[in-house]
Amino acid sequence: MPLTLLNPYPGSGAADITGIPVMSKALRAMQTYATPSTTDALVQHLRRVLVAGLEVDVHMLRNPRGGGDAAAMAVAAALDPLLMFAGSGLTAEATLSTLQELQPVALVAEVPQALVMFRDGGSADIAQLMQRSRHATLQIGTPGERTAGRWLVAQLQGHWPQGLSAVTYNGGNGALRGVLAQQVPAALAPLPAVLPYAGNRRVRILAIAAGMRHSLLPEIPTFAQAGWPGATASGWHGLFAPPTLPATTVRQLQDTLAAALATSDVQRDWAGLGYTAVYGDAPALQRVLEIEQQGSPAATAQLQSPVSSGGLTARNIFSKVRS
């Protein structure tokens, strides 16, 4: 039986569109004509993995105008095999609540975050950025309220000379446009959104909040290499299924994903998009949802791992769910 893979992310970014009803309606209508989001390429790769492993037809469906909550409700009510591609950018409370009604299948990808700034800002590294902001609070653009970048800003807050102020945009592309327009001097954005700006004369990538340097950006240090050990932050993507999908089918999906995501070809191809191919089972995905639903600084603080060097703590959702 063929599968349908649903991507609910809007073309302009990961966050659900919110605001006054009239404006929200207009923005959702524009999604039909918007530039596809970075998730579209990843979903296309997922489709190829499932087609090759299951030997069935897999159709792609984009439903950005309804938002994440509408997509989750559609999957919950589906009688035919319908998989929802979701992740840390779908931040609305209603979406997380609806996702809890679905059947978690697997974690499939980690999304490293990168610190970028306007190139004419005069800072060549994090130390210089700190020095320049020693007299005033530094504004940092972030992709959304519950994104990994926003959480990392909260963790760095107490270690910055005059503190940090997170400025929320609609997705990583929006945060980067904020840097280009000099609305904010810097941003913490997902690597898939940052990679197209590598080599851009107006943007400087200062560091990556990951455990190692990225293969496409070997000259960019990690936060640890830049003097901030423990500062790691990753978003996530996973697949959900209707509660009625048979356990045997779910097991086939999990086996296919686990085998494919471990191959060097898939890891290389996904790294080229800015994602890290990582398999996590259904309990790991369920744990991610629980962490997302906590969502407050107090709940987040309970998940930190203290770092001996300077006492800096940071939140890496994957290190928690896989340990």
Protein Blocks (a to p, Z undefined) as FASTA:
>chain_A
ZZddddfbdfkbmbdceddfklmmmmmmmmmmmccdfklmmmmmmmmmmmmmnopacddd
ddfknommlmmmmmmmpmbdcdddddfklmbfklmmmmmmpccfbdcbdcdddddddfkl
opabfklmmmmmmmbccddddfbfkbmklmmmmmmmmmgfnopaddddedjklmmmmmmn
omafbdcddfklmmmmgoiakbccfbdcdfbdcfklmmbccfklnopghiacdddddddd
dfklcfklmmmmmmmmmmmmmpmklmmmmmmnopacddddfklmmmmmmmmmnopaklmm
mmpccdfehoiacddfklmmmZZ
